[in-house]
Amino acid sequence: MKAKILLLSVILVIVFSSCEKSENEISIINGQDELLIPSTATLVEEKSTSVSDVQEIAEAEDFARLLAMSINDKDVRKFLKNEANKKFDGDYDILVSNILESKISGLSFKDQVAKSSPSGKFKGHDVISNALKNEKLNISIPLHIDSWKELKQQLLVAVSVGTVEGKTEYVKAFDSMGNMYVISTKEEPNVPVIVVGNNERMDYEESSSVVAPTEFKSAFAAVTRTQGYFEKITYIKCTDLDAIEDWTRGAPEIYFDAIAYRGTGAYNASGNKRAKPSSRDQARTGWNPNIQLFQWFFETSMGDVYYINAIEKDDNGVTIKIPITITGKYEAMTFSAGLELTYKEGDDKLPSQAISTESNNPTTIYDDRIKYTVMSLAN
């Protein structure tokens, strides 16, 4: 699949020489509505681009085109903005299967969208049914939703299904008149865009709360860990967010595993804990997720070191296993033990390291993309 997606990116780049770059961010359509076109979008002739032969991608593109036609109706636009603002999973996401029967001007969402098909509503229902074979099919408005004047402004509908983060350079997008565009994934659009993609958050249990951001400074440095205290993630800041998560996927989902030792071997003491900011802006400025990893009894039943592993989960690509080995002391003996963590090829490995009972409290772990703080606290 990856080779096919990369080929599509190459084809889109080649046709740019014959495409019309959007100079204006706003076009007037129907003599009434404004169509917001990102400065990073390029209008293309559909015959100059390839049609994906990956079924799931082709079906998502058909759904995105149909959804774009439906937003010619201001009531559909109002509905989408209201649903996205509910942030049912913490981001501006709408799981399509959740809204099929929701009413818009007396019709269900699926009927409103289906009737927009130029081939008739029955064909429209076929498009929706095919796309819903992907149970994670999602609609999002990841950027600038607060500035969207939905009663008079139409948006482009982009497709991120099948993209490979860090490799896919452009995504297709459609307007309500059936025109097709390509939009760069490397630069955030300056106007809102609706994105049809996969929901990356729906399978995971919420594990953190968000409070006002406060970065723990070095005044705490060199304080040793205390027996029975809790290891917690207290602060996260994405210093280069675009390197972690492109704009089509919304805010990042960062997962932590704390691999510790007890008597018989290594185990995942924390389970897979998730930290999620409320928006891309919050990811950049920093937030306090207050994630409790585990309670550390290093003097009695656990070793004196653990390894914290961090990833940004995109849930695409083949399954891979990451071996983790920890070495330390347990009671009077030295141990070396390990286990494997399972992720997907498309997930981003973030800075991770071993933490011992003598590590600074707090411990800040970072690279040029992200920094986060691990702290030992009484509760």
N, C-alpha and C positions, 0 to 999 in steps of 0.2 A: 504493500500500500504506500509506503514511504516514497518509493521510487516514482510512483504515479503522481503523487502530490508534488514532489519536487519538479517533475516534468511540467506540470500545470503552471508552476511559478515561472519556469523558464519561458513557456509560451506567452504568458501574460507580459513578461518583460519585453519580449521581442516585438509584440504588437504595439507597444507604447509609441513607436515612431509614427504610427498612423492614427493615433488616438488624439482626442481633444482633451487637453488638461483643463480642469475646472478653474476658471479665473474668478468667478463670483461664488460666494458662499450661499447666496440665496437666488432662487429662480421662482418666478410667479407661474403657477399652473392653475388651470381651470378659471383663470381670471380672478382668483380669490385666495387660494392657499399659497403659502410660501413653501418651497422645497429647499431644505437645508442641505447643502452639499459641502462636505469637508474639503479643505484646501489640499488634502492628501489623496483625494479621489480623482480618478481619471475615467471619463466616459469612453467606453469601448464598443466596437461593433461585435455583436454576439458571434457572428460567423468567424471572427478572427480568434476566438478562444475555443478551447477544447471542452467537450462535455465529459464529465468524469465517468469512467466505466466501473467505478466502485459504487455499488448500488446504494449504500447508506448515504454517501456524499451526494449522489445525484438526486436522491429522494429529499434530502435536506434542502438542496438548491431549489427544487420544485416548490417545496413548502415555503421557502423564503420569498420566492417570486410571488406566490399567491398571497402571502401575508402582506407584502408590499402593495399589492393591488387593493387589498382590503382597507389599508389605512388612508385611502381616499375619503373614507367616512370618518368624520371627526369624532363620532361616538366610539368607534373602535380605538382611535388614538387615545381618547380620554380613558377608556377601559384599560389599555395597556399601561399607561402611566400610573394609574391608580394601583394596579396589580403589582407592578414593579416596585412601587414605593412601600408596599407591605413588607418587602424583604423577608419572605417566609423562611429563607435559609441564611439570612444575614447579609446577602448581597441583593442587588437590584435584579433578581431572577424571577422568572415565571415558568414553572414546570408545566408544559403544555397539557399533559394528561390531567392536571388538576383543574383546568379551566374550561374544558370542552363544553360543559353544560351551563356555564355561567351566562347570564342573560345580558344582552346588549340590544337596547331598543326592541325588546320583545322576542328576539331570536337568540338562540344559543351561540356561543363564540364560534363553534365549528360551522354552524350554518351561515353566520355572517361572513366568515372567511371563505367558505366553499362557494357562496354565490358570486364571489368576485372573479371566479374563473371565466375567462372568455369562451371556454368550451362548455360552459354550463355547470350548475351546482353539483350534478352527479359526478362529473369529472373532478370537481373541486374536492368532493368527499373522498374520492380515490386517492388524490394527492395527500390529503391529511392522513388517511388510514395507512398509506405506505410509509410516510414519515414517522408515524407513531410506532412502527416496528422497533424503532430506537426508543426504548423506555426512558432514556435520559434527555429526550428532546426538550430544549429549553429556549425561552425567549428572554433576552436581557437588554437592559439599557445601561451599559457599564459606566458611561461618562456623561456629565453635564445634564443630568435629568432635571435638576432644579431649574435650569434655564430654558427648558423646552416649553414653549407656548403651544400646547397640543391642539387647542381649538382652531388655530390658524396656521400651524406649521406641520408639514410632512417631513418624514425622515427617510433616509435610505435604510434598507434592510440587508445586512451583511450575513455571510455564512462562514462559520468557523469549524463546522464539523469536518473532521479529517485533516485539519491542519496540524503541523508539527512545530511546536514552539521552538523558536531559534533558527528554524530552517525555512518555514513558509514565509515569504516576503510580502505577499499580497492576498487579500480575500476578495471574492466576488461580492457584489452588492446590487440591489435592484431598487428602482423607484416605482411609484404607483402607475406609471404609464408604460411599464415594461422595459424601460431602458436598463442597460447593465453597465456597471462601473467596476473598477478594481480600486481597492483602498490599501495603502501601505499598513503593514502590521508593526513597522519599526518606529512609527511616530504617532502619538495619540491625536485623533481628530480634534479639531477646534470647535466642533458642533456635535450634538448628540447623534448617535447611530444606534439603531436596533440591531441586535445580533442574534441569529439563530445558531445555537451550538449545543454542546452537551453540558448538562448540569454536573459540575464537579463536586458538589457538596451534599447531595441528597442522601448518600449512603452512610453518612458518618454522624455519630452522636455528638451533640454539642458538649464541649468539655471546658469551656472557659467563659468568663464574663469580661466585659470591657469597661474600664473606668478611665478617668482623665489621665493622659500620658505624663509620667514622671520617670525620668531616667535616674537610676541609682548611681551615684557618683563614687569617686574613689575614697571618700571619707570612711567607707566601710572596709576598705582593702585590708588584707592580711588578718582578718578575723577568721579563726578556724571554725570548721563545722562542729556542730553539737549533736551528740547522741540523741536519737529520737526526734530530731527536727525534720521538717518537710523540705524537700528540694522543689523549688518552684521556678517557673519562667515568669519573670516580673516585668520585663520590658523588651519590646521588639521594634526595630526600625529598618525599613527597606531603603537603604541608601542608594541603590540603583534598581528601582522597581521594574523597569522595562527589561532588565537582564534576567529577572526572575519570572515575570508574568506579563505577557503582552496585553494590550488594552482590550482585545476581543474577548478575553477570558475574565474580565472584571478584576476584583480584588484577589490577592493570592490566598491560598490555603496552605498553611505551614504546619507540618506534623513533626512531633517529637517522640522518640523512643528512648527510654533510659534503661540501658542494659547493665544489670547488676549481678552480683554473685551471692549465692546462699548455699551452704553446705555441699550439695550434690552437683552444682554447676551453675552456668549462666542462665539468666531468664530475663524477660522483659518486665521490669518492675513497674513501669508506668502504664503499659499498654500504649496504643497509638493515640496520642493526645493532639488535638487540633487547636491551632490559634488562627483566628480570622479577624482582620480589621473590618470596620463597618463600611469602608470605602477605600478606593485607591489613594485618595488624599490622606486618610489616616495612616495607611501603610507607609507613606513617605514621611510623615511628621513624627510617627512613633506612637505606640500605645502600650497600655499595661494589661496584658491578657489574664494575669493572675492564675496561671495553670499549675495545679498541684501535680507533680510527677510521682513522688512516692515518699514514704516516711523511712528515714535511713537509720537502721539499728546496726551500725558498723562495729560496735563493741561486743555485740552478743550473737546475732544470727546472720549477719551479712559481711561481705568483704569491705575493705577500706577504699575501694575505687569503683566507679561506674563510668560508663561511656554514654554520652548523650549524642544521639544521631538525629539530624534535622534534614527534612526534605520539603520541597514545594511540590505538591501532588497535582498532576495533570491527568492521571489515569488514562494514558494512551500508550500504545506500543506493546511490545511483547513483555511478558513477566520476566523479571530478573531477580536474582538473589544477591544480597549484600552480606558478606561474612563480617561479623564483628567479634573481635577477641579482646578480652580484658585480662590484665595481669596485676596481681596485688597480694595482700596478706589477709588471711582469714584465721582468726585465733593465732596459733603459733606457726602456721604453715604458709608457704607461698603458693598461690594458685595461678593457673592460666586456663581460661575457659572461654568458650565462644558459642555463638549461635548465628543463624542466618535470618535477615529481615527480607521480606518480599515486597518489591515495588514494581513499577512499570518503567519501561525504557524511556518514556517521555517525561518522567519525574525529574526535577532538578535537585541534585545533591547539594546541600548547603553546608557551611562550615560546621564541623562536629569535632568533639574531643573528649578525652578522658578527664574526669574530675575526681580528685582524691580528697581525703579528709583534711589535707593540708592546703588545698587550693584556696585562693582568695575568696572571700565572701563579701560582696558578690563576685562571681566570675563572669567576665564579658567575653563572648565568643563572636568573631567577626571575620569578614573578608570585604572585598570592594562592593559587594551586593547587599549585604545585610549585617546587622549586629543584633545580638540578643543577650540578655542577662539572666544568669541562673543564680538563685539566692537560697540560702538555708534560713528558714524561718520557723518560729515556734508553732505557728498555726496559719 
